[in-house]
């Protein structure tokens, strides 16, 4: 008979009909939403900057993989970007002043040669008119004059072109090469940052999963963080009492060692019923249908994940 009485008392307590509580109760536990920080690439864990159970501020270093090869690749891409930018600048500015000076000197020589050939042509024309020179020499002087004139025109055009930038299609190709080099360098910088991630926010270091020197697979969490605002309560409300619970309701929380007057705000009510989870199995609640309800503690209160709690439901 004592077992039957105990079972009945437990059942009445769950439904809020026993003499122990004036209001119905729901049972559950504290839970944490962990931030599991990983690197997207594989590598050897070089440093671990946090310890299990410690606290870390936002932006503080957590860990770093070996980045020797990644830094070398980043330096190579930075050099490639500098080269691409230099080539683009060279195409936009044309030849250098020293090269222009060489072309200008060649043009001056061509001008002098043309003056001489013109003078020689005039002299030969005079000599031929006086029957002193032959027609062959006159033709040679005329050909020399024409050659010097063509050379001067060539160097004049070359000097004008030397002051111009490269063709538009060449400049566009060089601009595309610079853009590609910039993108590759940005990707390398991001990869280096991802191999040594900082803490996204202030949090408790719930666990460290690797030690320095160990090989870390790509995407494997190295540090598990629990920010204060990521703690919540998970309680299971019996189906007959669901009409009492709505998102936004304030509920009173009881637990072993909890301060009096601890409250929480309901943030989620499951739309579907489920069986009582094993973590809160008892004689009085076995095989009962319940709804999962989540709540956030108020006034900065925090409970350790896994701590059993009782929640007083609104009347």
Phi, psi and omega in degrees: 000326180297323180294318179296319180295319179296318179297316180295320179296320179295319180296318179294327178295319179298321182274001178077022183251358180276174182276352183286327183230145178273346181231156179292151182241150168238143183253150179187212184201162174279146183218153179242144173259100190277148171258111181260108188269126182225167172255143182285354180238159177276156179173173177276132179291116183273308181224150175233111190268358182232164177235151179300132180088350178277179178239151183225143178270160179299133180087352179286148179293144179253305180200170178212132171279165177295119186247022182300308180293322181295321178294320178298318178294322178296319178296321179296317180291327176295320177294321178296322177295317178298320178295316180296321178293322178295319178295320178295317179297322179294320179291329181282334186259351183077201184285162179282160181304322181296321178292322177297323180296323179295315180295321179295321178294320178296324178293321178297320176297320179295323177297316179296319179295324180292320178298319180294317182292326176292320177295319179294324178294319178296320180295317180295323177299320178294317181293321179294322179297329180271003180065028180263329181242166183265164178293332179297318179293325177295317178296321179295319179294322179293320178295321178295318178298317181296320179296318180292325178293318179295321179296319179296318178297322179296314182290327176296316178294321180295322178293322178293319180291328182296336178277354182265153172288178180290174180295151182303322181292326176293320179294318179298318178297319178292323177296319177297321178296322178294317180298319178295319179293322177295318179295319179296321179292319178298321178295321179293320177297318179296320179297319178298318179294322180291337179279352176218070187286146173271169177290128181291336179198166178297136186197167171274135176280098184288324181195153169242133192252351177221158177249152177306138182097343180276152177278128182252117177294157179298130178081001180279128179298138177255324181228139176247122183248151176229096177293151182302320183282356179266008175271144180211170175252138175241115180235159183237111186266128177302145184306321180294342184257005185296334180295345182274348190244129176222149174303136182098345179293146174262133182233155178265137185248135176236142175198168178292119179086000179285145176291153178291152178077017178288127183235161178216159180248128180291126181247341185206137174232122183296139179280350184236148179277154178214171177280151178305126181292155183301333184296337179239023174301137174206171180298324184278338185248001184300134177064022175271146175275133184224165174245138177283131179230136178244147181214151177252134178292148181255167175061031176072011179290150180217137177240147179291136178304138180095348180291125178294143180223155170242136182240126177280121180280152177300145180293000000 
